[in-house]
Amino acid sequence: MDNYFSITDLHFQQFEELADIAQGWSLDFRPLKRGNYVSDLQQIITPHLIFSRCHISGSVDQRGSSTKGYRTFAVMAPKSSDTFWCGQDVGQQDIMIFPDIGEFTATSQAGFHVYTFGIEQKLLTDMTDSLYHQDWFSLIDTERQVIGCEPADIQNLRMLLNTLSSLGKGWTDNTAAGDDAWSELHVEQQLIAQLLKCIIGGDKKSQKVRPQKKQKALNRAIEYIQNHQQEIVTAYDLSKIAGVSQRTLEYAFKEHYDLSPKAFINCSRLHSVNKRLYHEKDTGLKINHIASQHGFWHMGQFAADYKKLFGELPSETYRDGS
């Protein structure tokens, strides 16, 4: 493991494929708008670092968790759309710091393009002490947070991440050369040094959290939808569960997802079917049986809605799944 070095650079049209391939992540990406979704994933994995660059063409509801034993950070790539991450708006000047243990949620719009890098906690702690004579945990606690950075500092960090991505493209077919060059460049050390400069010079309170009542109601509604995928629920029912008026919930969904509650519920149910079709090819279950378990009774309408969201028929997903 001490000499482990690998590079992945792939193109996907199924989020389940991306989730299966991505190392160091547990991911659940759900499309929010109709259309053909494409995504690109590049990863460079070493014993001390999990570097990723991900681009997604459409609007996506993201959920997942990063690797234990590593502290993970994310920076938007140049010209990326902004995102709403763990209850906060995030833009080009910000660093997202993932929780030490636990899950993250995010909503990204079309054109989302991000760099993430997970650094082994011990190396991060040792270098913080070496460079600044400070305890890492006195700078950053174990919870998720967003830090607004000085423009020059975040630009230098982004340039370094972009350089790593460009170098990785040249090493894809020659990992031995990449391993040698990586060691000579002291990549992890450069990355941590620039990261610390951003954090120390940044402002932890720069982000404004959206109104708590509306956000809490939205969270309750989403949690209920996720835990009751096989139950038909109306927007009215959902507003009662969330503890707010139907209009307030409509506004919350529109602001956060640019969808009505009804449209979000339908996308969520379609995604659950998509996930099962991809993973349950060899179970012998019929497509109409899986669809009906998620409240789709009219197979013609179901197939049409499915194709609009995923760009292919249910039968195509079932045939090409794992």
One Martini backbone bead per residue (centre of mass of N, CA, C, O) as a GRO file, in nm:
protein
  322
    1MET     BB    1   0.054   0.065  -0.016
    2ASP     BB    2   0.295   0.270  -0.009
    3ASN     BB    3   0.304   0.246  -0.356
    4TYR     BB    4   0.033   0.343  -0.425
    5PHE     BB    5  -0.089   0.410  -0.772
    6SER     BB    6  -0.371   0.578  -0.927
    7ILE     BB    7  -0.572   0.614  -1.239
    8THR     BB    8  -0.875   0.790  -1.330
    9ASP     BB    9  -1.056   0.836  -1.663
   10LEU     BB   10  -1.403   0.895  -1.702
   11HIS     BB   11  -1.717   0.824  -1.872
   12PHE     BB   12  -2.069   0.899  -1.803
   13GLN     BB   13  -2.443   0.797  -1.808
   14GLN     BB   14  -2.432   0.666  -1.514
   15PHE     BB   15  -2.440   0.711  -1.178
   16GLU     BB   16  -2.390   0.415  -1.089
   17GLU     BB   17  -2.116   0.393  -1.220
   18LEU     BB   18  -1.975   0.615  -1.065
   19ALA     BB   19  -2.025   0.494  -0.779
   20ASP     BB   20  -1.864   0.229  -0.835
   21ILE     BB   21  -1.579   0.367  -0.914
   22ALA     BB   22  -1.549   0.549  -0.686
   23GLN     BB   23  -1.297   0.630  -0.470
   24GLY     BB   24  -1.373   0.712  -0.131
   25TRP     BB   25  -1.691   0.680  -0.195
   26SER     BB   26  -2.036   0.747  -0.107
   27LEU     BB   27  -2.293   0.750  -0.362
   28ASP     BB   28  -2.598   0.964  -0.441
   29PHE     BB   29  -2.725   1.042  -0.753
   30ARG     BB   30  -2.994   1.278  -0.851
   31PRO     BB   31  -3.189   1.367  -1.090
   32LEU     BB   32  -3.392   1.680  -1.164
   33LYS     BB   33  -3.382   1.668  -1.478
   34ARG     BB   34  -3.435   1.651  -1.796
   35GLY     BB   35  -3.212   1.435  -1.967
   36ASN     BB   36  -2.887   1.394  -2.069
   37TYR     BB   37  -2.649   1.254  -1.864
   38VAL     BB   38  -2.317   1.364  -1.792
   39SER     BB   39  -1.994   1.233  -1.675
   40ASP     BB   40  -1.681   1.310  -1.507
   41LEU     BB   41  -1.392   1.111  -1.385
   42GLN     BB   42  -1.113   1.193  -1.180
   43GLN     BB   43  -0.840   0.993  -1.034
   44ILE     BB   44  -0.596   1.018  -0.761
   45ILE     BB   45  -0.416   0.757  -0.591
   46THR     BB   46  -0.277   0.749  -0.266
   47PRO     BB   47  -0.180   0.690   0.057
   48HIS     BB   48  -0.253   1.028   0.122
   49LEU     BB   49  -0.450   1.059  -0.146
   50ILE     BB   50  -0.778   1.185  -0.279
   51PHE     BB   51  -0.821   1.273  -0.606
   52SER     BB   52  -1.082   1.482  -0.764
   53ARG     BB   53  -1.268   1.514  -1.078
   54CYS     BB   54  -1.597   1.664  -1.141
   55HIS     BB   55  -1.850   1.639  -1.403
   56ILE     BB   56  -2.187   1.781  -1.451
   57SER     BB   57  -2.451   1.859  -1.669
   58GLY     BB   58  -2.674   1.846  -1.445
   59SER     BB   59  -2.915   1.841  -1.217
   60VAL     BB   60  -2.833   1.755  -0.864
   61ASP     BB   61  -2.879   1.523  -0.606
   62GLN     BB   62  -2.658   1.497  -0.327
   63ARG     BB   63  -2.518   1.198  -0.169
   64GLY     BB   64  -2.289   1.115   0.112
   65SER     BB   65  -1.944   0.992   0.167
   66SER     BB   66  -1.634   0.985   0.297
   67THR     BB   67  -1.327   0.898   0.403
   68LYS     BB   68  -1.193   0.742   0.650
   69GLY     BB   69  -0.896   0.910   0.773
   70TYR     BB   70  -0.993   1.154   0.606
   71ARG     BB   71  -0.976   1.487   0.488
   72THR     BB   72  -1.222   1.669   0.309
   73PHE     BB   73  -1.215   1.870   0.007
   74ALA     BB   74  -1.362   2.158  -0.178
   75VAL     BB   75  -1.349   2.300  -0.520
   76MET     BB   76  -1.433   2.504  -0.754
   77ALA     BB   77  -1.425   2.528  -1.071
   78PRO     BB   78  -1.393   2.697  -1.334
   79LYS     BB   79  -1.719   2.793  -1.430
   80SER     BB   80  -1.885   2.688  -1.222
   81SER     BB   81  -2.147   2.619  -1.072
   82ASP     BB   82  -2.319   2.656  -0.812
   83THR     BB   83  -2.388   2.550  -0.466
   84PHE     BB   84  -2.574   2.346  -0.224
   85TRP     BB   85  -2.409   2.282   0.091
   86CYS     BB   86  -2.507   2.184   0.383
   87GLY     BB   87  -2.693   2.466   0.395
   88GLN     BB   88  -2.495   2.619   0.179
   89ASP     BB   89  -2.367   2.860  -0.007
   90VAL     BB   90  -2.149   2.803  -0.297
   91GLY     BB   91  -1.842   2.929  -0.434
   92GLN     BB   92  -1.539   3.034  -0.572
   93GLN     BB   93  -1.426   3.135  -0.264
   94ASP     BB   94  -1.465   2.836  -0.157
   95ILE     BB   95  -1.442   2.590   0.108
   96MET     BB   96  -1.513   2.256   0.152
   97ILE     BB   97  -1.568   2.083   0.467
   98PHE     BB   98  -1.578   1.781   0.562
   99PRO     BB   99  -1.668   1.560   0.767
  100ASP     BB  100  -1.514   1.334   0.957
  101ILE     BB  101  -1.810   1.218   1.023
  102GLY     BB  102  -2.033   1.165   0.764
  103GLU     BB  103  -2.266   1.331   0.579
  104PHE     BB  104  -2.372   1.465   0.263
  105THR     BB  105  -2.526   1.751   0.097
  106ALA     BB  106  -2.644   1.843  -0.243
  107THR     BB  107  -2.706   2.111  -0.491
  108SER     BB  108  -2.670   2.098  -0.841
  109GLN     BB  109  -2.607   2.248  -1.135
  110ALA     BB  110  -2.554   2.299  -1.437
  111GLY     BB  111  -2.203   2.272  -1.461
  112PHE     BB  112  -2.072   2.100  -1.256
  113HIS     BB  113  -1.734   2.166  -1.108
  114VAL     BB  114  -1.499   1.963  -0.917
  115TYR     BB  115  -1.269   1.960  -0.648
  116THR     BB  116  -1.126   1.687  -0.464
  117PHE     BB  117  -0.956   1.627  -0.132
  118GLY     BB  118  -0.808   1.362   0.047
  119ILE     BB  119  -0.641   1.369   0.362
  120GLU     BB  120  -0.446   1.238   0.567
  121GLN     BB  121  -0.468   1.310   0.895
  122LYS     BB  122  -0.172   1.282   0.989
  123LEU     BB  123  -0.042   1.463   0.774
  124LEU     BB  124  -0.207   1.714   0.838
  125THR     BB  125  -0.118   1.742   1.135
  126ASP     BB  126   0.192   1.750   1.094
  127MET     BB  127   0.200   2.003   0.897
  128THR     BB  128   0.066   2.208   1.081
  129ASP     BB  129   0.289   2.195   1.293
  130SER     BB  130   0.536   2.253   1.107
  131LEU     BB  131   0.431   2.533   0.973
  132TYR     BB  132   0.248   2.665   1.248
  133HIS     BB  133   0.239   2.546   1.535
  134GLN     BB  134  -0.041   2.379   1.514
  135ASP     BB  135  -0.347   2.254   1.576
  136TRP     BB  136  -0.572   2.140   1.364
  137PHE     BB  137  -0.826   2.141   1.574
  138SER     BB  138  -0.795   2.458   1.620
  139LEU     BB  139  -0.893   2.530   1.326
  140ILE     BB  140  -1.062   2.248   1.282
  141ASP     BB  141  -1.322   2.076   1.317
  142THR     BB  142  -1.535   1.788   1.263
  143GLU     BB  143  -1.716   1.959   1.104
  144ARG     BB  144  -1.892   2.101   0.877
  145GLN     BB  145  -1.770   2.356   0.636
  146VAL     BB  146  -1.734   2.703   0.529
  147ILE     BB  147  -1.475   2.889   0.350
  148GLY     BB  148  -1.378   3.210   0.300
  149CYS     BB  149  -1.148   3.339   0.069
  150GLU     BB  150  -0.890   3.469  -0.058
  151PRO     BB  151  -0.855   3.519  -0.384
  152ALA     BB  152  -0.550   3.442  -0.415
  153ASP     BB  153  -0.556   3.175  -0.256
  154ILE     BB  154  -0.779   3.018  -0.415
  155GLN     BB  155  -0.638   3.047  -0.689
  156ASN     BB  156  -0.383   2.884  -0.618
  157LEU     BB  157  -0.530   2.625  -0.547
  158ARG     BB  158  -0.675   2.585  -0.818
  159MET     BB  159  -0.416   2.573  -0.992
  160LEU     BB  160  -0.302   2.319  -0.857
  161LEU     BB  161  -0.542   2.131  -0.922
  162ASN     BB  162  -0.529   2.168  -1.230
  163THR     BB  163  -0.241   2.059  -1.262
  164LEU     BB  164  -0.297   1.775  -1.156
  165SER     BB  165  -0.505   1.704  -1.370
  166SER     BB  166  -0.318   1.743  -1.618
  167LEU     BB  167  -0.105   1.538  -1.533
  168GLY     BB  168  -0.294   1.291  -1.513
  169LYS     BB  169  -0.357   1.266  -1.816
  170GLY     BB  170  -0.049   1.186  -1.883
  171TRP     BB  171  -0.061   0.917  -1.673
  172THR     BB  172  -0.281   0.707  -1.747
  173ASP     BB  173  -0.065   0.517  -1.934
  174ASN     BB  174   0.170   0.596  -1.689
  175THR     BB  175   0.198   0.532  -1.362
  176ALA     BB  176   0.502   0.520  -1.308
  177ALA     BB  177   0.565   0.811  -1.391
  178GLY     BB  178   0.363   0.939  -1.194
  179ASP     BB  179   0.487   0.838  -0.931
  180ASP     BB  180   0.762   0.978  -0.964
  181ALA     BB  181   0.659   1.270  -1.003
  182TRP     BB  182   0.500   1.294  -0.741
  183SER     BB  183   0.742   1.269  -0.551
  184GLU     BB  184   0.913   1.509  -0.668
  185LEU     BB  185   0.671   1.731  -0.615
  186HIS     BB  186   0.529   1.715  -0.343
  187VAL     BB  187   0.212   1.732  -0.350
  188GLU     BB  188   0.092   1.717  -0.064
  189GLN     BB  189   0.259   1.952   0.053
  190GLN     BB  190   0.155   2.173  -0.135
  191LEU     BB  191  -0.146   2.140  -0.073
  192ILE     BB  192  -0.138   2.191   0.233
  193ALA     BB  193  -0.007   2.469   0.232
  194GLN     BB  194  -0.237   2.610   0.068
  195LEU     BB  195  -0.473   2.530   0.245
  196LEU     BB  196  -0.377   2.671   0.507
  197LYS     BB  197  -0.373   2.954   0.390
  198CYS     BB  198  -0.677   2.967   0.337
  199ILE     BB  199  -0.781   2.911   0.626
  200ILE     BB  200  -0.624   3.129   0.791
  201GLY     BB  201  -0.727   3.368   0.579
  202GLY     BB  202  -1.012   3.306   0.645
  203ASP     BB  203  -1.385   3.278   0.679
  204LYS     BB  204  -1.614   3.095   0.867
  205LYS     BB  205  -1.860   3.337   0.850
  206SER     BB  206  -1.930   3.397   0.533
  207GLN     BB  207  -2.185   3.227   0.553
  208LYS     BB  208  -2.535   3.199   0.470
  209VAL     BB  209  -2.801   3.069   0.607
  210ARG     BB  210  -3.090   2.964   0.554
  211PRO     BB  211  -3.388   2.961   0.660
  212GLN     BB  212  -3.473   2.750   0.911
  213LYS     BB  213  -3.772   2.676   0.872
  214LYS     BB  214  -3.757   2.600   0.572
  215GLN     BB  215  -3.521   2.395   0.594
  216LYS     BB  216  -3.653   2.201   0.797
  217ALA     BB  217  -3.896   2.132   0.624
  218LEU     BB  218  -3.739   2.019   0.387
  219ASN     BB  219  -3.589   1.797   0.543
  220ARG     BB  220  -3.843   1.642   0.630
  221ALA     BB  221  -3.949   1.584   0.349
  222ILE     BB  222  -3.703   1.434   0.235
  223GLU     BB  223  -3.688   1.211   0.447
  224TYR     BB  224  -3.966   1.094   0.384
  225ILE     BB  225  -3.921   1.025   0.088
  226GLN     BB  226  -3.670   0.837   0.130
  227ASN     BB  227  -3.840   0.639   0.345
  228HIS     BB  228  -4.104   0.634   0.113
  229GLN     BB  229  -4.081   0.514  -0.192
  230GLN     BB  230  -4.358   0.313  -0.181
  231GLU     BB  231  -4.518   0.585  -0.130
  232ILE     BB  232  -4.798   0.775  -0.175
  233VAL     BB  233  -4.747   1.133  -0.195
  234THR     BB  234  -4.855   1.443  -0.134
  235ALA     BB  235  -4.815   1.776  -0.100
  236TYR     BB  236  -5.008   1.799   0.135
  237ASP     BB  237  -4.894   1.577   0.313
  238LEU     BB  238  -4.606   1.698   0.325
  239SER     BB  239  -4.679   1.960   0.475
  240LYS     BB  240  -4.772   1.817   0.734
  241ILE     BB  241  -4.503   1.674   0.793
  242ALA     BB  242  -4.333   1.956   0.789
  243GLY     BB  243  -4.513   2.199   0.930
  244VAL     BB  244  -4.639   2.350   0.675
  245SER     BB  245  -4.739   2.506   0.425
  246GLN     BB  246  -4.782   2.445   0.098
  247ARG     BB  247  -4.653   2.709  -0.002
  248THR     BB  248  -4.387   2.696   0.158
  249LEU     BB  249  -4.295   2.428   0.030
  250GLU     BB  250  -4.295   2.519  -0.258
  251TYR     BB  251  -4.079   2.738  -0.221
  252ALA     BB  252  -3.853   2.554  -0.113
  253PHE     BB  253  -3.829   2.371  -0.363
  254LYS     BB  254  -3.785   2.594  -0.574
  255GLU     BB  255  -3.527   2.716  -0.444
  256HIS     BB  256  -3.356   2.444  -0.423
  257TYR     BB  257  -3.464   2.270  -0.709
  258ASP     BB  258  -3.666   2.383  -0.922
  259LEU     BB  259  -3.922   2.234  -0.786
  260SER     BB  260  -4.180   2.063  -0.718
  261PRO     BB  261  -4.285   1.831  -0.504
  262LYS     BB  262  -4.405   1.645  -0.722
  263ALA     BB  263  -4.151   1.634  -0.906
  264PHE     BB  264  -3.957   1.527  -0.691
  265ILE     BB  265  -4.101   1.265  -0.627
  266ASN     BB  266  -4.084   1.149  -0.912
  267CYS     BB  267  -3.774   1.152  -0.936
  268SER     BB  268  -3.721   0.972  -0.689
  269ARG     BB  269  -3.875   0.720  -0.790
  270LEU     BB  270  -3.717   0.687  -1.055
  271HIS     BB  271  -3.442   0.648  -0.923
  272SER     BB  272  -3.510   0.389  -0.766
  273VAL     BB  273  -3.563   0.225  -1.018
  274ASN     BB  274  -3.289   0.268  -1.155
  275LYS     BB  275  -3.121   0.134  -0.932
  276ARG     BB  276  -3.254  -0.145  -0.950
  277LEU     BB  277  -3.206  -0.206  -1.249
  278TYR     BB  278  -2.894  -0.192  -1.231
  279HIS     BB  279  -2.863  -0.415  -0.976
  280GLU     BB  280  -3.120  -0.641  -1.066
  281LYS     BB  281  -3.081  -0.819  -1.327
  282ASP     BB  282  -3.041  -1.126  -1.180
  283THR     BB  283  -3.334  -1.171  -1.024
  284GLY     BB  284  -3.602  -1.182  -1.232
  285LEU     BB  285  -3.735  -0.925  -1.231
  286LYS     BB  286  -3.976  -0.722  -1.335
  287ILE     BB  287  -4.025  -0.409  -1.436
  288ASN     BB  288  -4.328  -0.377  -1.350
  289HIS     BB  289  -4.276  -0.462  -1.059
  290ILE     BB  290  -4.081  -0.240  -0.975
  291ALA     BB  291  -4.259  -0.001  -1.053
  292SER     BB  292  -4.510  -0.071  -0.872
  293GLN     BB  293  -4.347  -0.045  -0.598
  294HIS     BB  294  -4.330   0.290  -0.687
  295GLY     BB  295  -4.627   0.375  -0.820
  296PHE     BB  296  -4.624   0.245  -1.116
  297TRP     BB  297  -4.897   0.160  -1.342
  298HIS     BB  298  -4.832   0.312  -1.610
  299MET     BB  299  -4.610   0.198  -1.837
  300GLY     BB  300  -4.605   0.412  -2.059
  301GLN     BB  301  -4.558   0.661  -1.875
  302PHE     BB  302  -4.314   0.555  -1.727
  303ALA     BB  303  -4.125   0.522  -1.976
  304ALA     BB  304  -4.137   0.818  -2.062
  305ASP     BB  305  -4.031   0.948  -1.798
  306TYR     BB  306  -3.769   0.791  -1.783
  307LYS     BB  307  -3.645   0.888  -2.053
  308LYS     BB  308  -3.646   1.193  -1.987
  309LEU     BB  309  -3.445   1.161  -1.738
  310PHE     BB  310  -3.222   0.922  -1.863
  311GLY     BB  311  -3.221   0.866  -2.193
  312GLU     BB  312  -3.372   0.585  -2.135
  313LEU     BB  313  -3.496   0.289  -2.114
  314PRO     BB  314  -3.557   0.053  -1.881
  315SER     BB  315  -3.450  -0.185  -2.058
  316GLU     BB  316  -3.162  -0.065  -2.095
  317THR     BB  317  -3.075  -0.064  -1.802
  318TYR     BB  318  -3.128  -0.369  -1.748
  319ARG     BB  319  -2.929  -0.475  -1.968
  320ASP     BB  320  -2.664  -0.281  -1.868
  321GLY     BB  321  -2.632  -0.376  -1.604
  322SER     BB  322  -2.471  -0.557  -1.342
   0.00000   0.00000   0.00000
